[in-house]
Amino acid sequence: MSQPTRGRSTPNSKRGIKPDAAFVTVGKKPIPDAGPVVKESLRNEPYAKDQTLHEEVSHDMNSFVRGEVFPESVAMSEVLPEFQEQVAQTYSRDVAVGSEADEFPEPSDEESVDAWYGSFETKPNGGFDSGGEDPSLLEVIIGDDDRLRVTNTLAYPYGCICHLVIRARNGNRYVGTGWLADEQTVVTAGHNVYMHLNGGWAASIDVYPGRNGTSRPYQARALRTWSTRGWTEQKSASADYGAIRLDRKIEGVGTFGFGALTNEELKVGMFHIVGYPGDKPSEMWGHGRRLKSVRSDVLIYDIDTVEGNSGGPVFLVRNGDSIVVGIHNYGAGSGNSATRITNDVYKKIQGWISA
């Protein structure tokens, strides 16, 4: 079995992904003297049923597997420091109960609306647990609002998380979240780059990695966007992902790792979602919990999100490596959800990075 693809890290850093992890790229931490990237092939599992869903489309700018009962114990080494107290309280309760540039315009609070509205007119009834395949509901707070604000937004991995300001072809403005898969490629939800009711491909996307309110230490614009035929032609939830090629490299913040982990690895991990919710304009907020259900192409969880979080990373921390396993995009009272990074999704992201 081949070793997973490695990113850059410090000479003394631990290697966080086991050799039996399928299709994994370890991210780059912001280390100036980092070593070379080594690319190797990996084993195959799992594959999507409908390969046509993941066929690539791009634009230049000018049978579900049900999750089992997951362990209740939490290894704090898998939780980012900012969320450790919150996670400890959550699982204690659960067990008892069972530099800026003027040319980048700032959206008003009224424009802090998720790009989901660019493809759906109203909130449909349903969700992954309703028996249908289309979980087209906005992200929701489940129970109490347990989100925490992140203020050290340039610390790794937070500096890899991007605030998106999206302008549709009909003039509507939206917000979203994305994450750096390399220094010039942002992965996000498909509905952030292609909006069926607003003319299709976004007219422009401004990208702000590590944004903290009015502080915009990094900024870039979209040169090219990608998504899948499954999203652009079928509005398939499992194919609702895409990517953005930036007009410049974002250096100094690092990049996320990402990978197609096995069901067993996903069932025991502690996961975070951190992004830019529309109810907290331009601020980074996050929450961490275990997954609720692991399916062949979808991850479901009780991690709190709202409009604007779409496209954000669902990631775990293992021996210091931050590994994205899903792309957050939908929600319902029964659970928020992400497109799972399967082998097909992994290869698509790698292809966009190399394009």
Secondary structure as GFF3:
##gff-version 3
##sequence-region A 1 355
A	DSSP	beta_strand	24	25	.	.	.	ID=ss1
A	DSSP	three_ten_helix	51	54	.	.	.	ID=ss2
A	DSSP	beta_strand	56	60	.	.	.	ID=ss3
A	DSSP	three_ten_helix	76	78	.	.	.	ID=ss4
A	DSSP	three_ten_helix	81	83	.	.	.	ID=ss5
A	DSSP	alpha_helix	84	97	.	.	.	ID=ss6
A	DSSP	three_ten_helix	109	111	.	.	.	ID=ss7
A	DSSP	three_ten_helix	115	118	.	.	.	ID=ss8
A	DSSP	three_ten_helix	128	130	.	.	.	ID=ss9
A	DSSP	beta_strand	148	150	.	.	.	ID=ss10
A	DSSP	three_ten_helix	158	160	.	.	.	ID=ss11
A	DSSP	beta_strand	161	167	.	.	.	ID=ss12
A	DSSP	beta_strand	173	182	.	.	.	ID=ss13
A	DSSP	beta_strand	185	188	.	.	.	ID=ss14
A	DSSP	three_ten_helix	190	192	.	.	.	ID=ss15
A	DSSP	beta_strand	194	195	.	.	.	ID=ss16
A	DSSP	three_ten_helix	196	198	.	.	.	ID=ss17
A	DSSP	beta_strand	200	201	.	.	.	ID=ss18
A	DSSP	beta_strand	204	209	.	.	.	ID=ss19
A	DSSP	beta_strand	220	228	.	.	.	ID=ss20
A	DSSP	alpha_helix	229	232	.	.	.	ID=ss21
A	DSSP	three_ten_helix	237	239	.	.	.	ID=ss22
A	DSSP	beta_strand	242	246	.	.	.	ID=ss23
A	DSSP	beta_strand	257	259	.	.	.	ID=ss24
A	DSSP	alpha_helix	263	268	.	.	.	ID=ss25
A	DSSP	beta_strand	271	275	.	.	.	ID=ss26
A	DSSP	beta_strand	284	289	.	.	.	ID=ss27
A	DSSP	beta_strand	291	294	.	.	.	ID=ss28
A	DSSP	beta_strand	298	301	.	.	.	ID=ss29
A	DSSP	beta_strand	313	318	.	.	.	ID=ss30
A	DSSP	beta_strand	321	330	.	.	.	ID=ss31
A	DSSP	beta_strand	336	340	.	.	.	ID=ss32
A	DSSP	alpha_helix	343	354	.	.	.	ID=ss33
###
